Amino acid sequence: MSVGYYHSLCNRYRGRAVEIRLRDGRVHRGVIHRVTGDRVFLRPMGPRRNLGGFGYGYYGGGFAGFGVGFAIGAIVGITLLGGLWW
């Protein structure tokens, strides 16, 4: 799939819970918070999403709950997660 395809898909799923698979095999689950021209930002889901109550994203790159950004060109799959993952 093309970068444009994943960019439009990320924009369509903004605010929704998704699972994103990257080219290196890593899988990330979270809520799409923001989409830029070349990155998608996820707010992590799960019990480790907040370190010590300060709102730092558990992936190490987020601040104040904004999550972490992934290059859209590195995405090989996006799955919309159902209500069971909330």
VMD Tcl script that draws the C-alpha trace (Angstrom):
set ca {
  {0.00 0.00 0.00}
  {1.13 3.56 -0.58}
  {2.01 6.21 1.98}
  {-0.97 8.27 0.78}
  {-3.30 5.36 1.48}
  {-2.09 4.99 5.09}
  {-2.13 8.77 5.59}
  {-5.80 8.97 4.60}
  {-6.61 5.88 6.68}
  {-4.96 7.42 9.75}
  {-6.92 10.64 9.23}
  {-10.15 8.67 8.90}
  {-9.44 6.73 12.13}
  {-8.34 9.77 14.19}
  {-9.71 9.47 17.73}
  {-10.28 5.72 17.33}
  {-8.46 2.76 18.88}
  {-6.17 1.05 16.36}
  {-3.41 -1.50 16.10}
  {-0.53 -0.44 13.83}
  {2.02 -2.88 12.41}
  {5.38 -1.49 11.33}
  {7.86 -2.80 8.75}
  {10.24 -3.99 11.48}
  {7.53 -6.26 12.93}
  {6.60 -4.16 15.96}
  {2.91 -3.80 16.80}
  {1.53 -0.78 18.66}
  {-1.97 -0.28 20.05}
  {-3.40 3.09 20.89}
  {-5.74 5.90 19.96}
  {-4.73 8.04 16.99}
  {-4.20 11.48 18.46}
  {-2.72 13.47 15.57}
  {-1.65 12.95 11.95}
  {0.93 15.10 10.19}
  {2.32 14.87 6.66}
  {4.70 12.04 7.55}
  {3.81 10.85 11.07}
  {0.93 9.42 13.05}
  {0.83 9.98 16.82}
  {-0.70 7.37 19.12}
  {-1.81 7.70 22.72}
  {-0.92 4.28 24.18}
  {-3.61 2.06 25.64}
  {-3.28 -0.29 28.57}
  {-2.14 -0.28 32.18}
  {1.37 1.10 31.45}
  {0.25 4.16 29.51}
  {1.09 6.52 32.37}
  {4.35 6.44 34.35}
  {3.81 7.61 37.90}
  {0.74 9.67 37.10}
  {2.68 12.34 35.19}
  {1.18 11.54 31.78}
  {4.38 10.54 30.01}
  {3.68 8.15 27.11}
  {4.86 4.67 28.00}
  {6.81 4.32 24.75}
  {9.25 6.88 26.10}
  {8.63 9.54 23.47}
  {5.36 11.01 24.61}
  {4.71 13.92 26.91}
  {1.51 14.75 28.79}
  {-0.40 11.85 27.25}
  {0.22 12.84 23.62}
  {1.89 9.53 22.84}
  {4.60 8.88 20.32}
  {4.91 9.40 16.58}
  {5.54 6.74 13.94}
  {6.57 7.33 10.36}
  {3.64 6.71 8.06}
  {6.04 5.18 5.51}
  {6.94 2.45 8.04}
  {3.33 1.25 8.42}
  {2.40 -2.06 6.81}
  {-1.02 -2.52 8.41}
  {-3.69 -0.76 10.44}
  {-6.49 -2.56 12.22}
  {-9.43 -0.76 13.82}
  {-9.93 -2.19 17.32}
  {-13.38 -2.88 18.67}
  {-14.89 -1.85 22.00}
  {-13.26 -4.81 23.80}
  {-9.89 -3.02 23.80}
  {-11.04 0.02 25.77}
}
mol new
graphics top color blue
foreach p $ca { graphics top sphere $p radius 0.5 }
foreach p [lrange $ca 0 end-1] q [lrange $ca 1 end] { graphics top cylinder $p $q radius 0.2 }
display resetview
